[in-house]
Each structure stands twice: as C-alpha cells, then as structure tokens.
Amino acid sequence: MIMPRSDAGQLLMPVNPVFIWFTLVVALAVNIVPLGRAAAMPDVLALVLVFWNVHQSRRIGVGTAFVFGLLMDVHSGAMLGQHALAYSLLSFFAVTVHRRLLWFPVLAQALQIFPLFLAAHAVALVVRLIAGGMFPGWQLILAPVFESLLWPFVTWLLLAPQRRPPDPDENRPL
C-alpha cells in the first residue's frame, strides 16, 4: 500500500476511541461557553467533526454529526435541525473527500476544506433566514476562513497522541 504524503512517512499509532469522544465533548463545551457569540467566531465543533471524519471516517460519521448538531440546536435556541442539517452535510462531504484529502500537505488540506465550511455556514444561514431569523451580517464569511486557518493547528493537536513512540522492545527494533 502506498502511504499518503501528509504525515511525511511517519507511522501513527491507533487512535483511542475515548480520545475521539473526549475531543468532541470538549469541542461542544467550547461552543457552548458564552463568549458573546459573534458571526465571525469559528465553530470549533464543526472543525473537530470534520477532522475526525477525515481521519477516522469509520468511527465518526454523519449520525454523530447529526446528534451533535441537535445538541447545538437545543443549546442555541435555533430552529431544531439547523445545526444538525449543516453538520450532517459537512460530515457527509468530509467523508466523501477524506481519501483524496489525506494525500495533500496540511496547508493544502486547509485550502480544500474551506469550501466545506463555507457551504455549512451557508446552509445554516439559509435555514435561519427561511425560519424568519435576521441576517447576522457579512462577518459570517469570516467564520469559514478562521476555521480553515485553524485546520493546521487542530491537525497537529489531535494527531499528537498518535505520534507517541510505541513501547520499545529488544526483539522489535522499530
């Protein structure tokens, strides 16, 4: 099997499922923290969902994104299904491109993930406007930009536990 170039030949340890769910719950908590939600603030939960959809598509899928979207809808008081629809579509398209995306370096991945974040915010905006909500302003365009700029940092942070060296063994030099 040919290895993707994104990790520069470094083999990663298997990811712990508890770590995946822990990061998703922490991202949900970051989204829930009342920081004076502005339209330009990045959606950390969407970013972490896309990361795990790209790197562990068999463990985290559209159903997980839908459930976390419902949790965000309940928390924000938005129309039920607004975030769920946006996160589900984002997750579906992230799983669709995950094989191709891993062949690119992290900065190129951020550039290719940008349209997914832009589409997710557009879907949430359209649902909000159809439900009678107000237009949050043109600052909304900055949120996908910030999410794409955060992609290299999130990749480095969430892959760090997998980069740990395996237990050394005198019979296994690698």
Buried (B, 14 or more C-beta within 10 A) or exposed (E): EEEBEBBEEEEEEEBEEEEBBEBBEEBBEBBEEEEEEEBBBBBBBBBBBBBBBBBBBEEBBBEBBBBBBBBBBEEEEBBEBBBBBBBBBBBBBBBEBBEEBBEBEBEEBBEBBBEBBBBBBBBBBEBBEEEEEEEBEEEBEBBBBBBBEBBBEBBEEBBEEBEEEEEEEEEEEE
